[in-house]
Amino acid sequence: MKDVPEAGEVFDCHVALVEGVLYRVTVTVGDITLSRPWVFDGFRAYAGGTWTRRG
């Protein structure tokens, strides 16, 4: 498994509702998947922590 994706690699991004205004953003680039909670208040988005490597 690589630690850093290479330029031009295919990526995918998903946003899933957790509850209320809390969402989890999951990004996959190559073999690397990262996720991070976000709060969307209708006008702005606030990061809810650091990116966490999954899988």
Biopython code that builds the backbone (N, CA, C, O; Angstrom):
import numpy as np
from Bio.PDB.StructureBuilder import StructureBuilder

atoms = [
    (1, "MET", "N", (0.847, -1.172, 0.000)),
    (1, "MET", "CA", (0.000, 0.000, 0.000)),
    (1, "MET", "C", (0.897, 1.243, 0.000)),
    (1, "MET", "O", (1.877, 1.313, 0.742)),
    (2, "LYS", "N", (0.551, 2.205, -0.831)),
    (2, "LYS", "CA", (1.301, 3.457, -0.913)),
    (2, "LYS", "C", (0.872, 4.405, 0.199)),
    (2, "LYS", "O", (-0.255, 4.341, 0.691)),
    (3, "ASP", "N", (1.797, 5.290, 0.586)),
    (3, "ASP", "CA", (1.474, 6.307, 1.589)),
    (3, "ASP", "C", (0.943, 7.580, 0.958)),
    (3, "ASP", "O", (0.209, 8.331, 1.600)),
    (4, "VAL", "N", (1.306, 7.834, -0.300)),
    (4, "VAL", "CA", (0.919, 9.074, -0.976)),
    (4, "VAL", "C", (0.420, 8.732, -2.376)),
    (4, "VAL", "O", (1.100, 8.010, -3.105)),
    (5, "PRO", "N", (-0.752, 9.233, -2.771)),
    (5, "PRO", "CA", (-1.235, 8.984, -4.135)),
    (5, "PRO", "C", (-0.383, 9.729, -5.149)),
    (5, "PRO", "O", (0.237, 10.742, -4.827)),
    (6, "GLU", "N", (-0.355, 9.227, -6.362)),
    (6, "GLU", "CA", (0.398, 9.863, -7.438)),
    (6, "GLU", "C", (-0.497, 10.833, -8.189)),
    (6, "GLU", "O", (-1.718, 10.676, -8.211)),
    (7, "ALA", "N", (0.115, 11.838, -8.803)),
    (7, "ALA", "CA", (-0.637, 12.815, -9.599)),
    (7, "ALA", "C", (-1.390, 12.089, -10.705)),
    (7, "ALA", "O", (-0.852, 11.181, -11.338)),
    (8, "GLY", "N", (-2.627, 12.487, -10.933)),
    (8, "GLY", "CA", (-3.434, 11.920, -12.000)),
    (8, "GLY", "C", (-4.205, 10.672, -11.624)),
    (8, "GLY", "O", (-4.917, 10.121, -12.464)),
    (9, "GLU", "N", (-4.087, 10.204, -10.382)),
    (9, "GLU", "CA", (-4.842, 9.017, -9.975)),
    (9, "GLU", "C", (-6.331, 9.334, -9.881)),
    (9, "GLU", "O", (-6.722, 10.454, -9.551)),
    (10, "VAL", "N", (-7.137, 8.349, -10.172)),
    (10, "VAL", "CA", (-8.589, 8.486, -10.085)),
    (10, "VAL", "C", (-8.979, 8.653, -8.617)),
    (10, "VAL", "O", (-8.405, 8.009, -7.739)),
    (11, "PHE", "N", (-9.968, 9.529, -8.355)),
    (11, "PHE", "CA", (-10.435, 9.711, -6.984)),
    (11, "PHE", "C", (-11.950, 9.645, -6.939)),
    (11, "PHE", "O", (-12.624, 9.796, -7.959)),
    (12, "ASP", "N", (-12.475, 9.418, -5.750)),
    (12, "ASP", "CA", (-13.915, 9.361, -5.526)),
    (12, "ASP", "C", (-14.195, 10.048, -4.194)),
    (12, "ASP", "O", (-13.391, 9.959, -3.266)),
    (13, "CYS", "N", (-15.319, 10.724, -4.100)),
    (13, "CYS", "CA", (-15.677, 11.452, -2.883)),
    (13, "CYS", "C", (-17.152, 11.213, -2.578)),
    (13, "CYS", "O", (-18.000, 11.305, -3.465)),
    (14, "HIS", "N", (-17.450, 10.906, -1.314)),
    (14, "HIS", "CA", (-18.825, 10.691, -0.865)),
    (14, "HIS", "C", (-19.097, 11.536, 0.370)),
    (14, "HIS", "O", (-18.224, 11.719, 1.218)),
    (15, "VAL", "N", (-20.320, 12.047, 0.459)),
    (15, "VAL", "CA", (-20.765, 12.784, 1.636)),
    (15, "VAL", "C", (-21.986, 12.056, 2.183)),
    (15, "VAL", "O", (-22.966, 11.849, 1.468)),
    (16, "ALA", "N", (-21.920, 11.667, 3.454)),
    (16, "ALA", "CA", (-23.023, 10.930, 4.075)),
    (16, "ALA", "C", (-23.505, 11.669, 5.318)),
    (16, "ALA", "O", (-22.704, 12.106, 6.145)),
    (17, "LEU", "N", (-24.813, 11.801, 5.439)),
    (17, "LEU", "CA", (-25.414, 12.412, 6.620)),
    (17, "LEU", "C", (-25.215, 11.500, 7.822)),
    (17, "LEU", "O", (-25.534, 10.312, 7.764)),
    (18, "VAL", "N", (-24.691, 12.049, 8.907)),
    (18, "VAL", "CA", (-24.557, 11.302, 10.155)),
    (18, "VAL", "C", (-25.797, 11.571, 11.006)),
    (18, "VAL", "O", (-26.517, 10.643, 11.375)),
    (19, "GLU", "N", (-26.043, 12.850, 11.315)),
    (19, "GLU", "CA", (-27.268, 13.267, 12.009)),
    (19, "GLU", "C", (-27.315, 14.788, 12.024)),
    (19, "GLU", "O", (-26.278, 15.450, 12.064)),
    (20, "GLY", "N", (-28.509, 15.328, 11.991)),
    (20, "GLY", "CA", (-28.669, 16.788, 12.036)),
    (20, "GLY", "C", (-27.875, 17.489, 10.952)),
    (20, "GLY", "O", (-28.129, 17.291, 9.764)),
    (21, "VAL", "N", (-26.906, 18.315, 11.360)),
    (21, "VAL", "CA", (-26.072, 19.047, 10.398)),
    (21, "VAL", "C", (-24.674, 18.438, 10.288)),
    (21, "VAL", "O", (-23.785, 19.041, 9.687)),
    (22, "LEU", "N", (-24.469, 17.238, 10.869)),
    (22, "LEU", "CA", (-23.173, 16.567, 10.854)),
    (22, "LEU", "C", (-23.105, 15.577, 9.694)),
    (22, "LEU", "O", (-23.981, 14.726, 9.537)),
    (23, "TYR", "N", (-22.054, 15.699, 8.886)),
    (23, "TYR", "CA", (-21.845, 14.839, 7.729)),
    (23, "TYR", "C", (-20.450, 14.236, 7.803)),
    (23, "TYR", "O", (-19.555, 14.813, 8.419)),
    (24, "ARG", "N", (-20.259, 13.069, 7.173)),
    (24, "ARG", "CA", (-18.938, 12.465, 7.047)),
    (24, "ARG", "C", (-18.552, 12.501, 5.576)),
    (24, "ARG", "O", (-19.272, 11.987, 4.720)),
    (25, "VAL", "N", (-17.402, 13.116, 5.290)),
    (25, "VAL", "CA", (-16.863, 13.177, 3.935)),
    (25, "VAL", "C", (-15.805, 12.090, 3.825)),
    (25, "VAL", "O", (-14.878, 12.039, 4.633)),
    (26, "THR", "N", (-15.937, 11.224, 2.832)),
    (26, "THR", "CA", (-14.979, 10.149, 2.597)),
    (26, "THR", "C", (-14.406, 10.308, 1.202)),
    (26, "THR", "O", (-15.145, 10.396, 0.221)),
    (27, "VAL", "N", (-13.077, 10.343, 1.120)),
    (27, "VAL", "CA", (-12.378, 10.529, -0.151)),
    (27, "VAL", "C", (-11.461, 9.336, -0.367)),
    (27, "VAL", "O", (-10.718, 8.943, 0.533)),
    (28, "THR", "N", (-11.514, 8.762, -1.562)),
    (28, "THR", "CA", (-10.624, 7.671, -1.933)),
    (28, "THR", "C", (-9.809, 8.101, -3.140)),
    (28, "THR", "O", (-10.354, 8.525, -4.159)),
    (29, "VAL", "N", (-8.486, 7.984, -3.006)),
    (29, "VAL", "CA", (-7.561, 8.272, -4.108)),
    (29, "VAL", "C", (-6.667, 7.054, -4.245)),
    (29, "VAL", "O", (-5.883, 6.747, -3.347)),
    (30, "GLY", "N", (-6.786, 6.359, -5.374)),
    (30, "GLY", "CA", (-6.031, 5.119, -5.530)),
    (30, "GLY", "C", (-6.431, 4.134, -4.444)),
    (30, "GLY", "O", (-7.608, 3.797, -4.313)),
    (31, "ASP", "N", (-5.449, 3.667, -3.656)),
    (31, "ASP", "CA", (-5.700, 2.708, -2.570)),
    (31, "ASP", "C", (-5.895, 3.386, -1.220)),
    (31, "ASP", "O", (-6.077, 2.705, -0.211)),
    (32, "ILE", "N", (-5.860, 4.710, -1.183)),
    (32, "ILE", "CA", (-5.915, 5.448, 0.073)),
    (32, "ILE", "C", (-7.316, 6.021, 0.289)),
    (32, "ILE", "O", (-7.854, 6.699, -0.587)),
    (33, "THR", "N", (-7.912, 5.747, 1.466)),
    (33, "THR", "CA", (-9.227, 6.281, 1.817)),
    (33, "THR", "C", (-9.092, 7.105, 3.091)),
    (33, "THR", "O", (-8.558, 6.639, 4.098)),
    (34, "LEU", "N", (-9.587, 8.337, 3.026)),
    (34, "LEU", "CA", (-9.570, 9.244, 4.170)),
    (34, "LEU", "C", (-10.987, 9.693, 4.470)),
    (34, "LEU", "O", (-11.808, 9.806, 3.560)),
    (35, "SER", "N", (-11.285, 9.951, 5.741)),
    (35, "SER", "CA", (-12.604, 10.480, 6.088)),
    (35, "SER", "C", (-12.452, 11.564, 7.141)),
    (35, "SER", "O", (-11.464, 11.620, 7.873)),
    (36, "ARG", "N", (-13.466, 12.429, 7.193)),
    (36, "ARG", "CA", (-13.442, 13.550, 8.127)),
    (36, "ARG", "C", (-14.869, 14.026, 8.354)),
    (36, "ARG", "O", (-15.635, 14.148, 7.399)),
    (37, "PRO", "N", (-15.241, 14.297, 9.605)),
    (37, "PRO", "CA", (-16.569, 14.862, 9.850)),
    (37, "PRO", "C", (-16.597, 16.347, 9.496)),
    (37, "PRO", "O", (-15.605, 17.057, 9.661)),
    (38, "TRP", "N", (-17.748, 16.800, 9.008)),
    (38, "TRP", "CA", (-17.963, 18.213, 8.687)),
    (38, "TRP", "C", (-19.330, 18.623, 9.195)),
    (38, "TRP", "O", (-20.252, 17.809, 9.249)),
    (39, "VAL", "N", (-19.459, 19.894, 9.568)),
    (39, "VAL", "CA", (-20.739, 20.472, 9.953)),
    (39, "VAL", "C", (-21.132, 21.459, 8.863)),
    (39, "VAL", "O", (-20.392, 22.400, 8.576)),
    (40, "PHE", "N", (-22.301, 21.246, 8.256)),
    (40, "PHE", "CA", (-22.832, 22.147, 7.237)),
    (40, "PHE", "C", (-24.030, 22.870, 7.842)),
    (40, "PHE", "O", (-25.008, 22.232, 8.232)),
    (41, "ASP", "N", (-23.959, 24.190, 7.922)),
    (41, "ASP", "CA", (-25.060, 24.936, 8.534)),
    (41, "ASP", "C", (-25.978, 25.594, 7.509)),
    (41, "ASP", "O", (-26.811, 26.424, 7.871)),
    (42, "GLY", "N", (-25.838, 25.238, 6.253)),
    (42, "GLY", "CA", (-26.663, 25.822, 5.200)),
    (42, "GLY", "C", (-25.958, 26.926, 4.444)),
    (42, "GLY", "O", (-26.283, 27.192, 3.287)),
    (43, "PHE", "N", (-24.996, 27.572, 5.082)),
    (43, "PHE", "CA", (-24.240, 28.650, 4.446)),
    (43, "PHE", "C", (-22.741, 28.374, 4.447)),
    (43, "PHE", "O", (-22.029, 28.780, 3.528)),
    (44, "ARG", "N", (-22.269, 27.692, 5.467)),
    (44, "ARG", "CA", (-20.841, 27.432, 5.622)),
    (44, "ARG", "C", (-20.619, 25.971, 6.008)),
    (44, "ARG", "O", (-21.529, 25.276, 6.460)),
    (45, "ALA", "N", (-19.368, 25.532, 5.810)),
    (45, "ALA", "CA", (-18.969, 24.195, 6.239)),
    (45, "ALA", "C", (-17.793, 24.332, 7.200)),
    (45, "ALA", "O", (-16.868, 25.110, 6.965)),
    (46, "TYR", "N", (-17.845, 23.569, 8.276)),
    (46, "TYR", "CA", (-16.794, 23.603, 9.284)),
    (46, "TYR", "C", (-16.221, 22.204, 9.439)),
    (46, "TYR", "O", (-16.965, 21.240, 9.623)),
    (47, "ALA", "N", (-14.890, 22.090, 9.363)),
    (47, "ALA", "CA", (-14.244, 20.798, 9.563)),
    (47, "ALA", "C", (-14.382, 20.390, 11.018)),
    (47, "ALA", "O", (-14.208, 21.207, 11.921)),
    (48, "GLY", "N", (-14.695, 19.129, 11.238)),
    (48, "GLY", "CA", (-14.909, 18.646, 12.599)),
    (48, "GLY", "C", (-13.811, 17.728, 13.087)),
    (48, "GLY", "O", (-14.097, 16.768, 13.803)),
    (49, "GLY", "N", (-12.585, 17.983, 12.731)),
    (49, "GLY", "CA", (-11.483, 17.131, 13.177)),
    (49, "GLY", "C", (-10.488, 16.926, 12.059)),
    (49, "GLY", "O", (-10.571, 17.565, 11.010)),
    (50, "THR", "N", (-9.548, 16.031, 12.290)),
    (50, "THR", "CA", (-8.508, 15.769, 11.301)),
    (50, "THR", "C", (-8.952, 14.661, 10.349)),
    (50, "THR", "O", (-9.862, 13.891, 10.653)),
    (51, "TRP", "N", (-8.297, 14.595, 9.198)),
    (51, "TRP", "CA", (-8.542, 13.501, 8.264)),
    (51, "TRP", "C", (-8.042, 12.213, 8.901)),
    (51, "TRP", "O", (-6.958, 12.187, 9.484)),
    (52, "THR", "N", (-8.823, 11.150, 8.793)),
    (52, "THR", "CA", (-8.478, 9.852, 9.356)),
    (52, "THR", "C", (-8.378, 8.841, 8.230)),
    (52, "THR", "O", (-9.269, 8.744, 7.386)),
    (53, "ARG", "N", (-7.288, 8.091, 8.222)),
    (53, "ARG", "CA", (-7.115, 7.053, 7.206)),
    (53, "ARG", "C", (-7.980, 5.857, 7.572)),
    (53, "ARG", "O", (-7.971, 5.398, 8.714)),
    (54, "ARG", "N", (-8.725, 5.359, 6.595)),
    (54, "ARG", "CA", (-9.635, 4.233, 6.832)),
    (54, "ARG", "C", (-9.205, 3.035, 6.004)),
    (54, "ARG", "O", (-8.593, 3.173, 4.945)),
    (55, "GLY", "N", (-9.540, 1.858, 6.513)),
    (55, "GLY", "CA", (-9.281, 0.633, 5.772)),
    (55, "GLY", "C", (-7.869, 0.332, 5.729)),
    (55, "GLY", "O", (-7.468, -0.672, 5.141)),
]
sb = StructureBuilder()
sb.init_structure("model")
sb.init_model(0)
sb.init_chain("A")
sb.init_seg("    ")
for serial, (resi, resn, name, xyz) in enumerate(atoms, 1):
    if name == "N":
        sb.init_residue(resn, " ", resi, " ")
    sb.init_atom(name, np.array(xyz, "f"), 0.0, 1.0, " ", f" {name:<3s}", serial, name[0])
structure = sb.get_structure()
